[in-house]
């Protein structure tokens, strides 16, 4: 069986942290997708605050909740 990535809103550059699509100005679900999808690197099992570019910076959107093992939708690769 081949395993492949799906183009869903969860790995789209248009998705904002509040599950709002910036392209369509609509709230979306994790399983939604559309033809305007712009792929971004998905969060994976190794993604966490400890390897996020935003951790312990003023750009972190959840500074009160952030911890080394936490993961959030604003994760940015180092």
C-alpha atoms as an extended CHARMM CRD file, in Angstrom:
* protein
*
        78  EXT
         1         1  UNK       CA              0.0000000000        0.0000000000        0.0000000000  PROA      1               0.0000000000
         2         2  UNK       CA              1.3230000000        3.4150000000       -0.9520000000  PROA      2               0.0000000000
         3         3  UNK       CA              1.0870000000        6.2090000000        1.6270000000  PROA      3               0.0000000000
         4         4  UNK       CA              0.8450000000        9.7710000000        0.3530000000  PROA      4               0.0000000000
         5         5  UNK       CA             -0.0210000000       13.2280000000        1.6140000000  PROA      5               0.0000000000
         6         6  UNK       CA             -3.4220000000       14.7580000000        0.9990000000  PROA      6               0.0000000000
         7         7  UNK       CA             -3.8960000000       18.3770000000        0.0890000000  PROA      7               0.0000000000
         8         8  UNK       CA             -6.2040000000       19.4960000000        2.8610000000  PROA      8               0.0000000000
         9         9  UNK       CA             -6.6170000000       22.8210000000        4.5920000000  PROA      9               0.0000000000
        10        10  UNK       CA             -4.3260000000       21.6500000000        7.3930000000  PROA      10              0.0000000000
        11        11  UNK       CA             -1.2710000000       21.8240000000        5.0790000000  PROA      11              0.0000000000
        12        12  UNK       CA             -2.2830000000       24.9190000000        3.1200000000  PROA      12              0.0000000000
        13        13  UNK       CA             -0.5230000000       28.2810000000        3.3660000000  PROA      13              0.0000000000
        14        14  UNK       CA             -3.9130000000       30.0080000000        3.3700000000  PROA      14              0.0000000000
        15        15  UNK       CA             -4.9130000000       28.4770000000        6.7330000000  PROA      15              0.0000000000
        16        16  UNK       CA             -4.7850000000       30.8460000000        9.6980000000  PROA      16              0.0000000000
        17        17  UNK       CA             -4.3960000000       29.6860000000       13.3010000000  PROA      17              0.0000000000
        18        18  UNK       CA             -8.1240000000       30.0820000000       14.0150000000  PROA      18              0.0000000000
        19        19  UNK       CA             -9.0080000000       27.6620000000       11.1560000000  PROA      19              0.0000000000
        20        20  UNK       CA             -9.9690000000       30.5780000000        8.9490000000  PROA      20              0.0000000000
        21        21  UNK       CA             -9.0550000000       30.4050000000        5.2670000000  PROA      21              0.0000000000
        22        22  UNK       CA             -7.3690000000       33.6740000000        4.3400000000  PROA      22              0.0000000000
        23        23  UNK       CA             -8.1230000000       33.0890000000        0.6410000000  PROA      23              0.0000000000
        24        24  UNK       CA            -11.8780000000       32.4580000000        1.0190000000  PROA      24              0.0000000000
        25        25  UNK       CA            -12.4720000000       34.2530000000        4.3420000000  PROA      25              0.0000000000
        26        26  UNK       CA            -14.3400000000       31.2020000000        5.6910000000  PROA      26              0.0000000000
        27        27  UNK       CA            -13.9110000000       28.9000000000        8.6520000000  PROA      27              0.0000000000
        28        28  UNK       CA            -12.7080000000       25.4790000000        7.4920000000  PROA      28              0.0000000000
        29        29  UNK       CA            -12.4070000000       21.9710000000        8.9100000000  PROA      29              0.0000000000
        30        30  UNK       CA             -9.2500000000       19.8620000000        8.9920000000  PROA      30              0.0000000000
        31        31  UNK       CA            -10.5930000000       17.6420000000        6.2090000000  PROA      31              0.0000000000
        32        32  UNK       CA            -11.5980000000       20.4310000000        3.8040000000  PROA      32              0.0000000000
        33        33  UNK       CA             -9.6720000000       21.2130000000        0.6400000000  PROA      33              0.0000000000
        34        34  UNK       CA            -10.0780000000       23.3440000000       -2.4770000000  PROA      34              0.0000000000
        35        35  UNK       CA             -8.5120000000       24.0890000000       -5.8540000000  PROA      35              0.0000000000
        36        36  UNK       CA             -6.7460000000       27.1780000000       -4.4240000000  PROA      36              0.0000000000
        37        37  UNK       CA             -4.6450000000       24.9920000000       -2.1020000000  PROA      37              0.0000000000
        38        38  UNK       CA             -1.0370000000       26.1490000000       -1.7090000000  PROA      38              0.0000000000
        39        39  UNK       CA              0.9980000000       23.3950000000       -0.0650000000  PROA      39              0.0000000000
        40        40  UNK       CA              3.1300000000       24.1290000000        2.9780000000  PROA      40              0.0000000000
        41        41  UNK       CA              5.2640000000       21.7360000000        4.9710000000  PROA      41              0.0000000000
        42        42  UNK       CA              3.0140000000       19.8030000000        7.3050000000  PROA      42              0.0000000000
        43        43  UNK       CA              3.5000000000       19.5770000000       11.0080000000  PROA      43              0.0000000000
        44        44  UNK       CA              4.8750000000       16.1420000000       11.8240000000  PROA      44              0.0000000000
        45        45  UNK       CA              5.4270000000       13.9650000000       14.8990000000  PROA      45              0.0000000000
        46        46  UNK       CA              8.7790000000       15.6660000000       15.5880000000  PROA      46              0.0000000000
        47        47  UNK       CA              7.4070000000       19.2230000000       15.4570000000  PROA      47              0.0000000000
        48        48  UNK       CA              7.2310000000       20.9770000000       18.8190000000  PROA      48              0.0000000000
        49        49  UNK       CA              7.9280000000       24.3220000000       20.4360000000  PROA      49              0.0000000000
        50        50  UNK       CA             11.5210000000       23.2330000000       21.0740000000  PROA      50              0.0000000000
        51        51  UNK       CA             12.2710000000       23.1930000000       17.3200000000  PROA      51              0.0000000000
        52        52  UNK       CA             10.0170000000       26.0680000000       16.2800000000  PROA      52              0.0000000000
        53        53  UNK       CA             11.4870000000       29.3510000000       15.0240000000  PROA      53              0.0000000000
        54        54  UNK       CA              8.8790000000       31.2690000000       17.0210000000  PROA      54              0.0000000000
        55        55  UNK       CA              9.5310000000       29.6170000000       20.4250000000  PROA      55              0.0000000000
        56        56  UNK       CA             10.5340000000       32.1370000000       23.1170000000  PROA      56              0.0000000000
        57        57  UNK       CA             10.2640000000       35.0670000000       20.7100000000  PROA      57              0.0000000000
        58        58  UNK       CA              7.8190000000       37.9610000000       20.5750000000  PROA      58              0.0000000000
        59        59  UNK       CA              6.3550000000       36.3670000000       17.4170000000  PROA      59              0.0000000000
        60        60  UNK       CA              5.0550000000       33.3090000000       19.3180000000  PROA      60              0.0000000000
        61        61  UNK       CA              1.2520000000       33.5070000000       19.2340000000  PROA      61              0.0000000000
        62        62  UNK       CA              0.7920000000       31.3790000000       22.3690000000  PROA      62              0.0000000000
        63        63  UNK       CA              3.6220000000       32.4030000000       24.7300000000  PROA      63              0.0000000000
        64        64  UNK       CA              1.6740000000       31.4860000000       27.8800000000  PROA      64              0.0000000000
        65        65  UNK       CA              0.9520000000       27.9380000000       26.6500000000  PROA      65              0.0000000000
        66        66  UNK       CA              4.2320000000       27.2360000000       24.8410000000  PROA      66              0.0000000000
        67        67  UNK       CA              6.4790000000       24.5140000000       26.2360000000  PROA      67              0.0000000000
        68        68  UNK       CA              9.2330000000       22.3200000000       24.7760000000  PROA      68              0.0000000000
        69        69  UNK       CA              6.9390000000       19.3660000000       23.9640000000  PROA      69              0.0000000000
        70        70  UNK       CA              3.8440000000       21.2950000000       22.8740000000  PROA      70              0.0000000000
        71        71  UNK       CA              2.7790000000       21.5020000000       19.2380000000  PROA      71              0.0000000000
        72        72  UNK       CA              0.5550000000       24.1600000000       17.6860000000  PROA      72              0.0000000000
        73        73  UNK       CA             -0.6660000000       25.2000000000       14.2470000000  PROA      73              0.0000000000
        74        74  UNK       CA              1.7220000000       28.1680000000       14.1310000000  PROA      74              0.0000000000
        75        75  UNK       CA              4.8070000000       25.9500000000       14.1470000000  PROA      75              0.0000000000
        76        76  UNK       CA              7.5940000000       27.2350000000       11.8590000000  PROA      76              0.0000000000
        77        77  UNK       CA             10.6230000000       25.1510000000       10.9100000000  PROA      77              0.0000000000
        78        78  UNK       CA             14.0730000000       26.2270000000       12.0340000000  PROA      78              0.0000000000
